[in-house]
């Protein structure tokens, strides 16, 4: 469904500990310059319907069609740090990579 690469997993683990939560939730919301955007939040508990990836990331099944096959990576270099969404379902994306169209 979704693959979390090592650098992203390390960053998500750090963020959950820093925020005192067990999980990070990834959602897809309408908006952004390309039509859809990724939205983050923290959670203590998963719901009965949540998909759980690597006991770290929560996804509501309604977003599965938008992210199936996606690889989540994290880039940290001298020019900045950000999550990288390698989403094969995205027909296009904005320049910053945080919004996409299907």
Backbone torsions as a table, in degrees:
resi	resn	phi	psi	omega
1	UNK	NA	-63.6	179.5
2	UNK	-141.4	136.3	179.3
3	UNK	-110.9	128.4	175.5
4	UNK	-100.5	114.2	179.4
5	UNK	-75.0	161.8	-170.2
6	UNK	-54.6	-45.6	-178.6
7	UNK	-64.5	-38.5	177.7
8	UNK	-68.1	-40.1	179.3
9	UNK	-62.7	-42.8	178.2
10	UNK	-61.3	-43.0	-178.8
11	UNK	-67.9	-42.9	178.2
12	UNK	-62.7	-40.7	177.6
13	UNK	-61.7	-44.3	177.6
14	UNK	-60.3	-45.1	-178.0
15	UNK	-65.5	-38.5	178.8
16	UNK	-65.5	-42.5	178.5
17	UNK	-65.2	-43.3	-179.4
18	UNK	-62.3	-32.0	-178.5
19	UNK	-100.2	4.5	176.2
20	UNK	64.7	32.8	-178.9
21	UNK	-123.5	159.3	-180.0
22	UNK	-84.9	-35.4	-172.6
23	UNK	-128.7	158.1	166.1
24	UNK	-109.9	136.1	177.5
25	UNK	-106.1	131.3	174.7
26	UNK	-110.6	125.0	179.5
27	UNK	-124.7	164.7	174.4
28	UNK	-117.1	126.3	-178.5
29	UNK	-122.7	149.3	172.7
30	UNK	-68.9	140.2	178.9
31	UNK	133.1	-166.2	-176.2
32	UNK	77.8	169.6	-175.4
33	UNK	-75.0	-12.3	-179.6
34	UNK	-111.0	-2.0	175.8
35	UNK	121.7	-44.0	178.2
36	UNK	-130.2	150.8	177.4
37	UNK	-134.9	156.1	175.7
38	UNK	-87.0	140.8	-178.2
39	UNK	-129.3	134.6	-177.6
40	UNK	-112.3	147.3	169.5
41	UNK	-155.2	170.6	178.6
42	UNK	-113.1	147.3	-178.9
43	UNK	-138.6	150.3	172.8
44	UNK	-89.5	-32.0	-175.2
45	UNK	-134.2	148.8	172.5
46	UNK	-87.2	151.5	173.2
47	UNK	-87.8	169.9	179.2
48	UNK	-61.7	-29.1	-176.4
49	UNK	-92.8	-11.6	-176.9
50	UNK	-62.0	141.7	167.3
51	UNK	-90.1	132.8	-177.4
52	UNK	-114.1	123.4	-179.2
53	UNK	-108.8	121.7	177.0
54	UNK	55.1	31.4	-179.8
55	UNK	49.2	36.7	-173.9
56	UNK	-143.2	-39.0	-173.0
57	UNK	-116.5	130.0	178.3
58	UNK	-103.3	139.2	176.0
59	UNK	-135.2	133.3	171.5
60	UNK	-77.0	134.1	-178.3
61	UNK	-57.2	-20.9	179.3
62	UNK	-66.4	-18.6	179.3
63	UNK	-95.4	-4.3	-175.2
64	UNK	-55.8	-40.8	-177.7
65	UNK	-64.8	-23.1	179.5
66	UNK	-83.8	-25.0	-172.0
67	UNK	-120.3	1.5	-177.5
68	UNK	-59.0	130.0	-179.1
69	UNK	84.7	-1.2	-177.6
70	UNK	-72.4	146.1	170.3
71	UNK	-110.6	129.4	177.7
72	UNK	-103.9	122.5	-179.8
73	UNK	-124.8	173.7	177.7
74	UNK	-136.8	130.3	-178.7
75	UNK	-115.9	129.5	178.9
76	UNK	-136.4	109.5	178.1
77	UNK	-141.0	-174.2	-174.5
78	UNK	-61.0	-23.9	-177.8
79	UNK	-93.9	-1.6	177.4
80	UNK	141.9	177.0	-179.1
81	UNK	-134.0	140.6	178.2
82	UNK	-166.4	159.9	172.7
83	UNK	-77.7	144.7	179.6
84	UNK	-116.3	123.1	-178.3
85	UNK	-102.4	103.0	175.8
86	UNK	-92.7	88.2	-170.8
87	UNK	-107.6	109.6	-178.9
88	UNK	-69.1	-13.9	179.8
89	UNK	-83.6	-18.3	-177.3
90	UNK	-74.4	122.7	176.6
91	UNK	-78.3	-30.6	176.1
92	UNK	-155.6	163.6	176.9
93	UNK	-145.3	164.4	178.9
94	UNK	-78.0	171.0	-178.5
95	UNK	-62.4	-32.3	-178.9
96	UNK	-85.2	-10.7	175.8
97	UNK	81.5	9.1	-178.5
98	UNK	-101.2	-5.9	173.3
99	UNK	-133.7	157.8	-172.6
100	UNK	-152.2	167.2	174.4
101	UNK	-125.1	153.3	-179.0
102	UNK	-110.3	NA	NA
